[in-house]
Amino acid sequence: MELSDANLQTLTEYLKKTLDPDPAIRRPAEKFLESVEGSQNYPLLLLTLLEKSQENVIKVCASVTFKNYIKRNWRIVGILVEDEPNKICESDRIAIKANIVPLMLSSPEQIQKQLSDAISIIGREDFPQKWPDLLTEMVNRFQSGDFHVINGVLRTAHSLFKRYRHEFKSNELWTEIKLVLDAFALPLTNLFKATIELCSTHANDASALKVLFSSLILIAKLFYSLNFQDLPEFFEDNMETWMTNFHSLLTLDNKLLQTDDEEEAGLLELLKSQICDNAALYAQKYDEEFQPYLPRFVTAIWNLLVTTGQEVKYDLLVSNAIQFLASVCERPHYKHLFEDQNTLTSICEKVIVPNMEFRAADEEAFEDNSEEYIRRDLEGSDIDTRRRAACDLVRGLCKFFEGPVTGIFSGYVNSMLQEYAKNPSVNWKHKDAAIYLVTSLASKAQTQKHGITQANELVNLTEFFVNHIQPDLKSASVNEFPVLKADGIKYIMIFRNQVPKEQLLVSIPLLINHLQAESIVVHTYAAHALERLFTMRGTNNTTLITAAEMAPFVEVLLTNLFKALTLPGSSENEYIMKAIMRSFSLLQESIIPYIPSVITQLTQKLLAVSKNPSKPHFNHYMFESICLSIRITCKANPDAVGSFEEALFMVFTEILQNDVQEFIPYVFQVMSLLLEMHKNEIPSSYMALFPHLLQPVLWERTGNIPPLVRLLQAYLERGANTIASAAADKIPGLLGVFQKLIASKANDHQGFYLLNSIIEHMPPESVDQYRKQIFILLFQRLQNSKTTKFIKSFLVFINLYCIKYGALALQEIFDSIQPKMFGMVLEKIIIPEIQKVSGQVEKKICAVGITKILTECPPMMDTEYTKLWIPLLQALIGLFELPEDDTIPDEEHFIDIEDTPGYQTAFSQLAFAGKKEHDPVGQMVNNPRIHLAQSLHKLSTACPGRVPSMLSTSLNAEALQYLQGYLQAASVTLL
């Protein structure tokens, strides 16, 4: 694409269309952009538009499109042999890096943010080696004095360096951080000091302060990132400058920076929150060096907590401040600061209890923004909520002062419960806080999978459950006091390992009943609690709650779960769908009577959500539930598969025709499961689809590859003869798919799965004419790019070929490609590499194949190949007896991580569509060692004397000993 006005105009029109709400206009525009993004100059056209367009909406759209384009394509994966995935040519890369920083700095803030993100994505790959002047270019801009520019640089630096907070330590990382510190630490410190000075100069200028405080927030964030891995010498030497200023900023209160907004945190709150984080980092990691500053920070943060209001805008600040105290009180040598009973009482009374209260804002979120409330409360993404921080502080204090803290809080809990009892409808929030206090006191260690794993011995959880939780859940109305209902259900969920099983069984009908609650939070929690209870393990690793114990509730459970999906706000509720999946899995054949109604509801739901898939987890569990329905029913009645096909195929056809990319990999997995259930020939409905599965466009998307390969394998297993007779013209297409997959280091194993199924199931005459070409393709790949994964798959394939067509056929096909090729493959690949093969079935295939080469291939006994006979036998005994060789060359460690280019759905494996491992050798050989002994015996009867003499002269003693063991076990001797 040329950098011309015509192309800029075209691009403008298509970008406009991508914003259109009508999918008929939007989708083709997205497809067009997808089709041109590999063209040279495409990114430069976007940058030109973003700089020169007169329409703001196009500028913003171009900046977002550019960022996403960089996100998808900048990384050069170098996975494919043909090296095709590099969509951005080198000249475009150079031009982007040359122009993006000045362009970002001169853009308005909305666009600056997008370009800043793009720079950090490019930097993640290219900085410092391929973009050495990025830092200098950025640091030089500090001198400009223009804070719009300075903030652009700081924002970019923040997005570039924040990964230091979660990278694993490595020499490469240390080198990069050192390079950044050398160039950046001093200018950043000078900028920090200068900005602080400007703040006092402009103390009465509100608009100047806003810009300056935005800079200070970014500077404080950069301080955190640069100090996270280790304490840099520079910052240790300049700790006085940083900590003194941080401390004075914590205590600063400027009326001009206060906001009227009760929800949104202002600049002052955001800056103080970050400083609390920075202080906590130093207190936790560098406590020795930080010790002189700690007491004044504790005082400042304590005062901050006692004087800050309950408004939502202070939430982040308060939670970070409490987290700071929590991290300090857990350190043994700060213990003395908290020992005094009065201090503990004061912390409990002034910090913990007030921040555990259920505020009006929480009530609002509970009712009107339930999805966010659930995410924060259930999934632990409430890291920055006051409640979570107060809970962490309780845990921190309990580390050294469990007795006194439990004593102080028990008094609070009792008085709160008494308050509630006086007037429940007015004082229900007291009970809510009491339950939360008990929960935070009792829980010492928690995991998502098991709930609480360690509890405070001083709290009687079962007694509290029976006296205070159960009555709420047993009350006549499921809609009364929804917050307390949610608390009660959550209590069951998190203490499910501490509450005795009989109490859990009492709770199950109560939970099923609460699936009918109008409150989204309540019915979601009920579904989630049931799902968690159904996954608990009892003795012998069986489920704690059995299908028999659930028998009385099956109908009401299924009815209420599906009814819950019709409640307002829960039509795509992932917790309910996960509970449906888990119920099916637990109840197994008890659900069969309800399957007709269940599958109708699931297909209706599938049809509805396929119009606009937006909840990936919900969709995943829905497909898992469909697979479970099929498995459970067809296990009891294999003929039922037809009725499932009838119910599902109409929806599946629609999904495939409308190209619903998110669902296509799932559809292929469910179809594989259905097709594998057929015992005889392939039904015609599947054969009609077969040619479409070979279309190259389907194979372009990486997410489609694993399920499509499995589906084609199912076709080959069930209908190889039909394909050979009725669709022989499609065999080249099938081999074309194999050829494409084999060229990719990431997907070559999938190519071998397909090839192995072709060799195993197709009638030999139908693939005769292609056989030689298949081997030539494999040798070309071996020459160009030999990886451990490829070798392992290649070894399994040639041995499977040998089992299917005979050892002589294998030798002949190799030698027809190139004279003596068979010997080279034995010497260079099979003998040295066979130890790398992993997997029971794979090892068995290789053992049987090599046994055939040793005993059923005449050239091995009377040509120059004879010298390889003993080394091959030795390698086979090694495969039986030596540990697997799992070493991988260094440069191959990251081969499997092929970045999914954009517009593509990653593949999600359905657990309940799982495929049984298939053993192509099967009953033909049960014990490969005995099979080897019997085959050698047979060979020795055909040419007496040869085998023992070869063995006695050349086989090493240890291998010979093993071999004699095999012969004894098989009760045969060598003649």
C-alpha positions, -999 to +999 in steps of 0.1 A: +000+000+000+014+033-010+015+063+013-011+081-009-041+103-003-063+077-019-052+050+005-056+074+034-092+081+023-100+044+019-086+036+053-106+065+069-138+050+054-131+015+066-121+027+101-155+046+103-173+014+094-156-005+121-174+018+146-208+010+131-232-009+155-246-029+125-226-061+122-234-063+085-213-031+080-188-036+108-177-072+101-167-067+064-147-036+074-129-056+101-122-084+076-109-058+051-085-044+077-074-079+086-067-086+049-045-056+044-026-056+076+003-076+061+009-049+035+039-027+036+032+009+048-001-001+065+011+009+100+026+042+085-008+050+069-024+046+104+002+069+120-003+095+092-041+094+098-036+097+135-014+128+130-032+145+102-069+135+101-093+164+108-117+142+126-110+134+162-129+101+162-108+089+133-076+099+151-086+079+182-098+050+161-065+049+142-045+050+174-065+021+189-062+001+156-025+009+155-019-003+191-038-035+185-019-041+153+014-037+171+002-060+199-007-087+174+022-085+150+053-068+164+067-100+180+086-121+155+080-156+166+101-173+139+082-205+145+073-215+109+099-229+086+088-206+059+090-177+083+057-163+071+043-147+103+064-115+102+037-092+090+056-060+096+085-055+071+118-042+084+115-007+068+082-002+085+096-013+118+125+013+115+101+040+104+077+033+133+105+034+159+119+066+144+086+085+145+065+071+173+081+089+203+078+125+190+043+117+176+032+103+210+046+134+228+028+158+205-006+140+206-035+148+229-037+127+260-063+102+248-041+093+218-009+096+238-021+068+261-026+044+231+008+053+215+025+050+249+011+014+252+023+007+217+058+019+226+059-003+256+048-034+235+076-026+210+100-019+239+091-053+254+105-070+223+132-045+210+145-026+240+174-023+247+192-043+219+172-032+189+161+002+202+192+015+220+184+052+216+148+050+231+160+059+267+182+088+256+154+102+235+130+100+264+154+114+291+163+144+268+127+154+268+128+160+306+147+191+298+118+205+277+100+220+308+067+212+290+048+189+314+025+176+287+057+162+271+072+152+304+041+133+314+040+115+281+076+103+287+068+093+323+036+074+312+056+056+285+085+048+310+059+035+334+043+011+309+078+000+298+093-006+333+062-019+352+070-055+340+100-054+364+074-059+391+066-095+380+095-107+359+116-136+371+152-128+381+177-134+353+210-120+342+194-105+312+168-087+333+195-074+357+215-061+327+185-043+314+176-028+347+211-016+353+212+001+319+179+018+327+191+029+362+223+043+348+204+064+323+172+071+341+176+072+380+194+105+382+172+124+357+141+110+375+154+121+409+162+156+396+128+158+380+112+146+413+130+174+433+122+200+406+085+190+405+083+192+443+097+227+442+073+238+414+045+225+436+054+250+464+059+278+438+025+271+423+007+262+455-021+285+447-026+276+410-051+247+408-045+239+371-007+239+374-010+216+405-031+191+386-004+187+359+024+186+386+006+160+407+000+138+377+038+138+372+044+130+408+020+100+407+039+086+376+073+093+393+061+074+424+050+045+402+083+045+384+101+045+418+081+013+427+090-005+394+127+004+395+130-007+432+110-038+430+136-064+420+163-053+444+174-021+462+195-002+436+227+015+449+216+048+435+183+048+454+200+036+486+224+066+484+195+090+477+170+075+501+170+106+522+158+127+492+131+103+482+118+093+517+117+128+531+098+141+502+075+111+502+068+117+539+060+153+534+037+145+505+018+120+527+011+147+553+003+174+527-032+187+524-039+213+497-075+225+495-071+231+457-065+194+451-096+183+470-124+171+448-162+172+454-166+138+437-173+112+463-167+082+439-136+091+419-102+093+437-085+126+432-048+132+424-038+137+460-054+104+470-038+085+441-004+099+450-007+091+487-019+055+478+012+050+457+035+063+484+019+039+509+027+011+484+063+023+480+067+025+518+053-010+522+077-023+495+107-009+515+093-021+548+089-056+534+120-060+513+146-035+525+137-032+562+172-028+574+180+002+552+144+016+557+145+013+595+154+049+603+124+061+583+099+036+594+085+051+626+076+084+610+059+066+581+039+045+606+028+077+624+019+095+592+000+066+578-018+060+611-029+096+612-040+093+576-062+064+585-078+080+615-086+112+597-098+099+563-136+096+556-156+067+545-162+080+509-155+057+480-128+080+466-106+072+496-109+034+492-076+028+474-057+051+497-072+035+529-066+000+516-030+007+507-025+024+540-039-006+559-018-029+537+013-010+548+004-016+585-003-052+577+031-057+561+048-040+590+031-059+618+040-093+603+078-085+605+093-099+637+115-069+644+086-044+642+066-065+666+074-041+695+054-013+678+021-033+683+026-052+716+008-028+739-028-039+745-040-003+741-023-001+707-041-033+696-074-021+709-069+012+692-061-004+658-091-027+661-115+001+671-102+029+648-090+011+617-103-024+614-139-022+625-148+010+607-133-004+575-153-036+577-186-018+577-210-024+548-214+011+534-241+027+512-217+024+483-213-013+489-250-017+491-254+001+458-228-021+441-245-052+456-279-042+440-269-023+408-235-035+398-236-071+410-212-084+384-184-062+397-194-069+434-192-106+427-158-103+409-144-084+438-158-105+466-156-140+452-126-139+429-104-119+453-100-091+429-110-069+458-073-064+466-079-027+468-111-028+489-111-016+525-126-049+537-099-070+521-072-048+535-088-048+570-090-086+568-053-088+559-044-066+588-064-089+612-044-119+598-011-100+601-018-091+637-029-127+645+005-139+635+020-127+668-010-116+689-037-142+680-050-145+716-054-108+725-068-099+690-094-128+691-104-116+726-109-080+715-129-090+684-151-116+702-164-087+723-172-067+691-188-097+674-211-103+704-222-067+707-228-065+669-250-096+670-269-082+700-275-050+681-288-070+652-311-091+674-327-059+689-340-048+655-330-070+625-346-050+597-328-018+608-295-033+622-288-060+596-255-043+587-242-051+623-246-088+616-230-084+582-199-069+599-199-095+626-199-123+600-170-106+581-151-102+613-155-139+622-144-148+587-113-127+588-104-139+623-109-175+615-092-178+582-054-181+584-047-196+549-070-199+520-070-213+484-094-209+456-097-246+452-101-257+488-115-226+506-100-221+541-071-246+547-060-234+581-083-219+607-079-201+640-084-227+668-100-200+691-131-196+669-158-222+670-169-222+633-196-249+635-213-234+665-214-200+647-227-217+616-256-234+634-265-204+656-261-175+632-258-186+596-283-214+592-313-195+606-309-168+579-308-195+552-338-214+566-361-183+568-392-185+547-384-158+521-353-162+499-355-125+491-354-111+526-320-096+538-302-105+506-268-093+519-270-115+550-281-144+527-251-138+505-229-137+537-243-170+549-238-187+516-202-173+513-195-186+549-205-222+538-183-218+507-151-207+525-154-229+556-166-259+537-136-279+549-141-270+586-179-275+588-188-312+593-203-331+563-237-335+580-241-297+582-231-294+545-258-319+536-283-299+556-272-268+536-276-283+501-314-280+499-311-245+514-286-235+487-308-251+459-337-230+472-317-198+470-311-204+433-345-188+430-336-156+448-342-124+429-308-109+440-282-117+414-255-119+441-276-144+461-284-168+433-249-166+419-234-173+453-258-203+458-247-217+424-211-212+432-214-227+466-231-258+452-204-261+425-176-259+452-193-285+474-197-309+445-160-308+438-149-316+474-130-348+478-137-374+505-118-405+513-104-426+484-105-395+463-142-399+455-164-368+458-174-360+494-210-356+484-222-387+465-248-390+437-269-412+461-270-385+487-281-360+460-308-384+447-338-367+465-328-333+451-319-340+414-351-327+399-353-295+420-316-288+415-318-290+377-350-271+375-338-243+397-304-241+380-320-237+345-346-213+360-319-192+374-306-186+339-339-169+331-336-144+360-329-108+350-292-101+348-282-138+348-289-150+313-251-157+308-241-162+344-209-183+343-213-195+379-247-210+372-234-227+340-204-240+359-228-254+386-249-271+358-217-287+344-206-298+379-240-312+388-241-333+356-206-346+364-215-355+399-250-370+392-240-390+361-268-414+351-293-398+375-297-370+350-307-392+320-345-389+326-341-351+324-318-350+293-345-343+267-356-311+285-320-302+294-305-305+259-334-284+245-326-256+270-289-259+263-293-257+225-317-227+228-291-210+250-263-219+225-283-204+197-290-172+216-254-166+227-239-175+193-254-143+180-229-123+201-206-144+222-193-122+251-187-144+281-159-169+274-162-188+307-200-191+304-196-204+268-169-229+278-190-244+306-221-246+283-201-267+258-188-288+287-224-294+298-234-304+263-205-329+262-214-344+296-250-348+285-238-367+254-213-389+273-236-398+301-266-407+279-246-425+252-227-446+278-261-460+289-276-460+254-252-457+224-281-453+200-291-420+216-263-403+196-287-397+167-311-377+189-282-354+200-272-349+164-308-340+156-309-314+184-275-299+178-267-300+141-290-272+132-273-248+156-239-260+146-246-254+110-256-219+118-224-213+138-202-226+110-221-206+083-219-174+103-183-180+111-187-175+148-150-178+155-152-181+193-175-212+189-160-231+160-133-249+179-159-260+204-183-272+177-155-294+162-148-309+196-184-318+202-187-332+167-157-354+173-172-367+204-205-375+186-187-391+156-165-412+179-197-426+195-208-441+162-199-478+160-204-484+122-200-463+091-200-425+090-236-410+087-241-391+054-247-358+074-210-359+084-197-369+049-215-338+035-194-316+058-161-334+051-149-313+021-156-281+040-132-292+068-103-291+044-107-255+034-075-236+039-092-206+056-103-228+086-066-239+091-054-203+092-067-199+127-044-216+153-074-221+177-090-244+151-061-267+145-062-291+175-100-297+173-100-300+135-072-325+136-091-345+161-123-343+140-105-355+109-090-384+130-125-393+140-135-393+103-106-416+094-112-439+124-149-443+116-151-439+078-117-445+060-134-468+035-162-444+028-136-416+022-115-439+000-145-449-021-168-419-021-144-390-015-110-402-030-106-368-047-104-353-012-073-373-002-049-347-017-067-320+003-062-341+035-025-345+027-024-307+020-035-301+055-007-325+068+018-306+046+008-272+061+009-285+097+043-302+093+059-270+082+051-253+115+073-260+146+043-252+168+019-275+150+040-303+135+028-328+161-008-322+150+004-330+114+017-363+126-015-371+145-033-367+112-007-386+092-007-415+117-045-418+114-042-418+075-016-446+076-034-466+102-070-464+088-069-457+051-069-487+027-033-490+015-041-487-022-059-453-016-026-437-004-001-457-025+006-430-050+012-404-022+035-424+001+068-415-014+059-378-015+050-379+022+085-392+031+102-366+009+083-338+027+093-352+061+130-354+050+129-318+037+116-306+071+143-327+089+170-310+068+156-275+072+146-275+109+152-305+131+137-302+166+133-327+194+095-326+191+097-333+154+121-362+159+099-378+185+069-377+163+089-388+132+101-419+151+066-429+161+054-424+125+081-445+108+075-473+133+038-472+129+043-473+091+066-504+096+038-521+117+012-513+091+031-521+059+060-543+071+097-536+077+107-545+041+083-519+027+098-493+050+134-502+039+123-502+002+106-468+004+136-452+021+161-466-004+139-456-034+142-420-023+180-422-021+202-453-021+213-464+014+189-439+030+175-466+052+209-472+068+213-434+073+179-432+091+188-461+114+222-447+122+215-410+125+180-409+138+165-442+152+195-455+171+207-422+187+173-406+193+149-434+203+155-428+240+137-395+236+103-410+228+078-404+256+044-419+264+034-456+269+016-461+236+043-442+216+071-464+232+051-495+225+047-485+188+084-479+185+093-511+202+071-532+179+083-514+148+120-518+157+114-555+165+100-559+130+130-541+115+153-565+134+135-597+127+114-593+095+137-573+072+160-596+052+184-568+042+192-563+079+207-599+080+227-600+047+238-566+034+259-537+047+229-529+070+239-559+091+265-538+110+235-518+124+216-548+137+233-550+171+233-512+177+196-512+169+189-541+192+209-523+219+189-491+214+157-511+217+168-527+250+177-491+261+142-479+253+128-507+275+152-503+304+169-469+305+152-437+318+136-415+291+160-388+277+140-356+282+168-331+275+159-303+251+184-281+234+184-245+249+172-228+217+141-250+216+126-242+250+101-217+237+090-234+205+056-243+218+046-208+227+034-196+193+019-162+199-017-162+186-019-134+161-050-112+166-085-118+153-079-154+164-095-174+192-071-195+212-080-231+215-098-242+247-098-279+254-131-292+266-124-316+295-155-336+290-150-340+253-117-357+261-105-384+237-095-419+250-059-427+243-058-449+212-034-478+209-029-488+172-010-519+182-037-530+206-040-566+215-017-577+187+012-572+212+006-571+249+041-572+262+067-557+237+096-573+256+081-608+252+072-600+216+109-592+210+120-625+225+094-645+204+104-626+172+141-632+178+133-669+184+114-671+151+143-653+132+168-677+147+148-708+135+149-693+100+187-688+100+201-710+128+233-700+145+234-664+132+216-646+160+235-661+190+269-655+174+260-619+166+248-614+202+278-630+219+304-611+199+289-576+199+261-569+224+272-553+257+269-575+288+242-556+306+219-555+275+226-593+270+215-599+306+182-581+300+177-599+268+182-633+285+155-622+310+131-615+281+138-649+265+132-667+299+100-648+304+088-658+270+100-694+275+119-695+242+156-700+233+177-688+203+189-715+179 
